[in-house]
Each structure stands twice: as structure tokens, then as C-alpha cells.
Amino acid sequence: MALVSPSVAIHMRQHPQQLEATRAAAAMRGFSRMSSASLAPSLCETTELEEVEKIYVALGKEYKEGKETLIWAINHTPREKKIVVVHVHQPPRTILILGGKFSVDHLSEEQVRAYREQERLKTDRSLEAYMTFCSLSKVRAEKLVIETDDIAKGIVELIAQHGITKLVMGAAADRQYSKRMRGPKSRIAINVQQHVADTSCTIWFVCKGNLICSRDASLDESRTARTPAAIISTRKSTQSEPAGPTSSSLHRSSSSTYNDQEATSTPRLELEEIGIDDDIYQKLQQALKEAEDSEREAYNLLESVRRQKAKIDAELKAKETKGKQIFEEVKNANSKKQELELKIASSEQVVKDLAEKLSGSRAILMSLREENTKLQGERDDAVRRAEELLRKRDDVVDQAATSSNGRMSTNFSDFTYSELERATDNFDDSHKIGEGGYGSVYKGFLRHTEVAIKKLKPEGGQGQEEFYREVDILSQVRHPHLVALIGKCSEACAIVYEYLPQGSLEDRLVCKDGTPPLSWQARTRILTEICSALIFLHSSKPHCVVHGDIKPSNILLDSNLVSKLGDFGISCLLAQSNTNTTPTPYRLTLQPRGTFAYMDPELLNSGELTPRSDVYSFGIIILRMLTGRPAVGLIKGVTEAVEMGRLREILDVSAGDWPFAQAEQLAHLALRCCDIKRKNRPDLAKDVWRVLEPMRRRTTTTTTASPGPVFQPSFRSTRGEGCIPSCFICPIFQDIMRDPHVTADGVTYQAISPYP
């Protein structure tokens, strides 16, 4: 069975009157100028009586791949034949989502349905493109679509169901084409070639517009009897109108039909009988060129339509995207609107609450104003009463001044030895609370009062001297932070003090008997109290008192951890002038006494005991409070830590979290107090007190104990007599007390009536 070149077929449609001449010229010249491809076998033979035969073309969903196969089929099919575009739609088993493939078994039914619907729409667009191309090529066409999971099996079933005798399909993908191809390469084409049972079906396998191979049908006797020569069919140019496509769910078909206007067919002639001269041949070539130009123009028109369609699709997609963006913006705006409405409602509620609070505050303010007015009246009454008391006090002071002999009242008792024995169960060891080289201290109950009885050793070389010196000094000084003298017993060389239940500062620093450690707040307060006591002693007139043995074991604590300085056994009275030009008073001693670690180095070298000797000992106590370490070698250790920036490492952690700035300030102050040169040490009243007192005020609210009042050594000058110790300033009237007395609370008051 022979094929006619598509260009020859096109030429015959345009020039039917030149057919005989063309055949003659071709026969005479042996059709030498025509290529073998121009004489390719015809797809079918037709008879005048048989019905319009259909040529089936199997095409895929990708238009670019199937177009070449469709063009080949159109070019090799007579125009009176009808093209049937066959497509087997295979539902996808995997779906591409976010760059990954997922099986439909793992997705929801709705997702699978939506994706497959998109695939069907894509397939419909490709089929419409095929039909449009056939329409532009003026070929009658229809489409046949089925849906199955196996494409090759679907094609085989279509061949059997529709009795297809002529089928054109792709042999392989266009990219697999080569001139050496001799058979189909795609799996679908191979399966169709192997499994088509109908032997009457001829299949042409095409790749990239080239015929690769064919599967010939087994012709019966009546068909094989025909002459296998090529038969050329001609027809007149036809006018056609494409019909609209129709579709169904699984089996869809549509057709574009053309109404032929009295198409005529010339009798079939064999090419050997045709003769064509040169003039007719030239015209034939011109006709072929015009046909090619028409085909190219149709192709360009199709491409233009495709581009316009793609442009419209892109615009629609852009509008759809923009619409989605606008929808999201509106959605976000509504969400923000709701948030703002909630904030407005919340703000209104806050305003309402604030208005209610403001109204309540105004009511409280009015109440406070009324209370303030009432308190103001009470204050005025109190001022009047105070003025009356002041007048009475002045009268009493004047009376006391006339009767006073200028000496302070001793205000202490003499006890008998038997009273002391009864108070201590004959000085039983169970009452002993302390012992040292000076003697022993007992706790007793004397005249309905708890007391501490210090019994000196009379056999000691300095026992009697220390006894009378301590009694002499304590009888002349009174201060809240000095141990109060209650009485004495000359017979037993015993001194009776107030009893302080918390023991000594040394006991608390080493946590004796499991007592809890002192907090840094309590330590700061105790340092301030001892500083106040030392300032009082050093500023006493007419004799300056130097303690000479300042150490933690001589600092006692009451039940509220209020500190009091005691043990004045080695103290001395130094005469000092009222003028500031007199050098610092001192006492020369050939046998310095005291605890070595706390002793002034210059005292050891020169034997001079001065108030600056107490300053040195006080500096050692500050260092012990900071570090909790023993006094021996402490100055060197702290100096190295300060110089190397490691002060935080040596702080006593049992005192709590020291404020580092305060600890650093105390360390520098202590090192100044411990300076080897006496003249470089700071003054207690002018320098040390100004550092400690602000610290005490800051820590008052955080102190765990409930300390008693700390006397501030803020001195007042009257009648040009220099500085007056604060203990002589009345805490009530803030004036000089002419006859001061220490009460049970440890505070000195002015006596306003004679004591019995």
C-alpha cells in the first residue's frame, strides 16, 4: 500500500485541472526530482462506495510532544478521511506537593479529587489545541477520550471496541529520537505492538515527525487482490465550520465537521502512466511552495493563538493572585480591627477603674486632711505643754546649779562580801561565765537584779591597782555603749556590772556553743556603736580616757545584740587642755599590757599610750568583722586581697551577702586605722564616724535584731568651751544636762528631781 506526499496532496486540492499533466510528466521523467519521502505510503485506500474511513491518532496530554505526531498523520492522510484524536487519560497515583511526591493513598479524598480535576482540565486544554490545529489544517476531526490506569491496555481495548484498522501513535519521546531508530522505544508503544490481537489493524509508529516503523495488518484475500500501486485521491477545496466539543465523565468524544461542496475524485491511475512537461512541473513546484507557505501561516496563526491564550491565562492567574492578596489583606485588617476593638474595650475598663480609684483617693485625701487638721491641733497642744515643761526644767536646773559642787554623782552601791556569796552560791563554778588572767566573772542575782560579778585575783601583782582604776573610771563616765557599773565590794576586790546575756563579740564571731553568726547589718551597727563609745571616752573632759585593750572579748552584747564596751582594768586618764594647740595627750608606760595582735606597734616601740592606740585596735576589729578570720596576720592578708582585687573572696560568707561597695569602703577604712605610723591614722569623730553612721542608717531597716538607740557624737559648743560629748545632751530637750543619770534602758537623762 503506497502513500502520497502531503505536499502533493495539498497541491492537488488547489489545482485539480493540472492533475493529468502532472502524472504524465512524473511518468516520463521517472519522478526523479521527487524524494522518496514525498512518495511515502498512504495511510489508507478508499473506494468510492465505502463510508468515510477514520484514521485514529493516539496523542498524549503534552501538546508539544503530540503535535509532531498529529502533523505527520495530517500530512499523510487524504482530506476526505476523518482524523480521530485518541487520548487515554491515566489518573495520577502520586501527587506533587511542596516539591515532594505523595501517594494518593496517604492523602485525603478531597485533595486527590482536586488534583485529578486539575489534571483533567490540563488534558482538555491539550485536546482543544489538537482540535484547533486540525481545524486550521482544514481536516475533519473528532476526539475519543477514555480514562484508565494503564494507557497501553486502554489503547488495546479501544482498538478492539471500535474496530480500529488504522492507528498512528508515538514511538518514543522526541528527545529519544535518532536516525538509527528502527522500532518503538516507549513502554506504551512496545506493549501496544505486542498485545494488539486484532490482526486487521495497521499501526504507524512516529517519533519527532518521522516514521520509525509500522505494524502491517494481515489482509484477507479480497484486499490483497488489489493492485498495491499508490492511488491518489483528490478533492476540491472545502469550506467547514468546527462544531463545539461535547464531553462525558469517562468516555468523551467531539468532532469538527466540514461540509464538502461536490467533492470529486479522479480515477486512480498508476504513476507509470503519468507524464509531466517542464512548464507543468514548474507550476507544480510553485503550487507546492504555496501549500507550504499556507501550512506555515496556519502554524504561525496557531502559535499566535496559543501565545494569546497563555497571556490571557497569565493575566487571569495574576488577577487571581492579586485577589487572594487583597482577600488576605482584608482578612488581616479585620483581625487587627478586632484586636483594636478589644484593646479599646480594655482601655475603657482601665479608665473606668482608674476613675473609681481616683474617686476613692480623693475621699482618702479629704479624710487625711481632716486628720491632719486634728493632729495639727494636738501638736500645738503638745508644744504648749513642752514649753511649760521647759520652764519647769529651767527652774530645776537653776536650783541644781546652786547646790551642785561641780562633781558628777557616782550613783553606785557598795556591797558586802556576804551579799556576793549569796548571789553566787558562794562563788560556785556553776555560776562562772568567764575567766582570765585578771580573775573570774560570775552570774548572780543581787537585790532582785541579774548582775555580772567580776572578782579579781588579789594575789595578782596588778589586781588591786586594776580594781581601783576600773572603779574610778566607770564611776565618772556613763554611756549607752559602755558597761554600766552597779556597785563594788572592796573586801572581795569585786566589781558588779549589769548582766549582758549574749556574751562577748568574740563568742559570736566564732559561733560559740552553736550560736548563729552575726549578719553584716548587725556587724555594721556594732562597729558604729563601739566607735560612738570610743569617741565619747576620747572626748571626755577634763580627762581623756584611753581604753588600751580594745578587742572582741571586751565587747559584750545584750539580749538585743546591743554592744557595750567593758574591762577598763588597764585604762588610763590623760589630762588634756581646752585649747586645740596642745599636742595629743599620752601616757608613757614601761610595761605595755594588752593583747599583742591588737596592740599599737608604736606603743610597743615607744611605750606611749594615746587615743590613736585605740584607733589601731578598732581597725583590727573592723577587719575581723569583715573576714571572720583571727587577728594574727590579718592586716597583711587583707592588704594583699585589696591590692589584687580579691577582697570579695575573703569576706565572711556567714554574715550574708555583703554589699561590695560597703565592704570595700570598710576595708580601706580599717587599713587606714591600722597604719603603722600613728599620725596617718584617721580621727574617729571627723573621719571614721562619717563613714560608719551613714552605713548604719542604711542598714537599720534590714537588721534582724532590734538594737537600742545609738548615740551620735554630734558635738555642740557652748560658752566657747569646745566640744561637748553627746552623752551630756538630753535626748528629749537636746540641751546640756547638768545632772545626767543612766536609766534602766541604758540611756542618759537629765535628773529633774533629786534622787533618794
Sequence and secondary structure as in RCSB ss.txt:
>XXXX:A:sequence
MALVSPSVAIHMRQHPQQLEATRAAAAMRGFSRMSSASLAPSLCETTELEEVEKIYVALGKEYKEGKETLIWAIN
HTPREKKIVVVHVHQPPRTILILGGKFSVDHLSEEQVRAYREQERLKTDRSLEAYMTFCSLSKVRAEKLVIETDD
IAKGIVELIAQHGITKLVMGAAADRQYSKRMRGPKSRIAINVQQHVADTSCTIWFVCKGNLICSRDASLDESRTA
RTPAAIISTRKSTQSEPAGPTSSSLHRSSSSTYNDQEATSTPRLELEEIGIDDDIYQKLQQALKEAEDSEREAYN
LLESVRRQKAKIDAELKAKETKGKQIFEEVKNANSKKQELELKIASSEQVVKDLAEKLSGSRAILMSLREENTKL
QGERDDAVRRAEELLRKRDDVVDQAATSSNGRMSTNFSDFTYSELERATDNFDDSHKIGEGGYGSVYKGFLRHTE
VAIKKLKPEGGQGQEEFYREVDILSQVRHPHLVALIGKCSEACAIVYEYLPQGSLEDRLVCKDGTPPLSWQARTR
ILTEICSALIFLHSSKPHCVVHGDIKPSNILLDSNLVSKLGDFGISCLLAQSNTNTTPTPYRLTLQPRGTFAYMD
PELLNSGELTPRSDVYSFGIIILRMLTGRPAVGLIKGVTEAVEMGRLREILDVSAGDWPFAQAEQLAHLALRCCD
IKRKNRPDLAKDVWRVLEPMRRRTTTTTTASPGPVFQPSFRSTRGEGCIPSCFICPIFQDIMRDPHVTADGVTYQ
AISPYP
>XXXX:A:secstr
     HHHHHHHHH GGGHHHHHHHHHHTTTTTS GGGG   S    SSS   EEEEE  S HHHHHHHHHHHHH
TS TTSEEEEEEEE   SEEEETTEEEEGGGS HHHHHHHHHHHHHHHHHHHHHHHHHHHHTT  EEEEEEE S 
HHHHHHHHHHHHT  EEEEESS GGG  TT  S  SHHHHHHHHH   TT EEEEEETTEEEEEE     HHHHT
S  S         EE        SSSEEEEE EE SS        GGG    HHHHHHHHHHHHHHHHHHHHHHH
HHHHHHHHHHHHHHHHHHHHHHHHHHHHHHHHHHHHHHHHHHHHHHHHHHHHHHHHHHHHHHHHHHHHHHHHHHH
HHHHHHHHHHHHHHHHHHHHHHHHHHHH  S      EE  HHHHHHHTTTT GGGEEEEETTEEEEEEEETTEE
EEEEEE TTSTTHHHHHHHHHHHHTT   TTB  EEEEETTTTEEEEE  TT BHHHHHTTGGG     HHHHHH
HHHHHHHHHHHHHT SSEEEE     GGGEEE TT  EEE   TT EEEE  SSTTS    EE SS  S GGGS 
HHHHHH EE HHHHHHHHHHHHHHHHH   STTHHHHHHHHHHTT HHHHS GGG    HHHHHHHHHHHHHHT 
SSGGGS  IIIIIHHHHHHHHHHHGGG SS          B  TT   B GGGB TTT SB SSEEE TTS EEE
 SS   
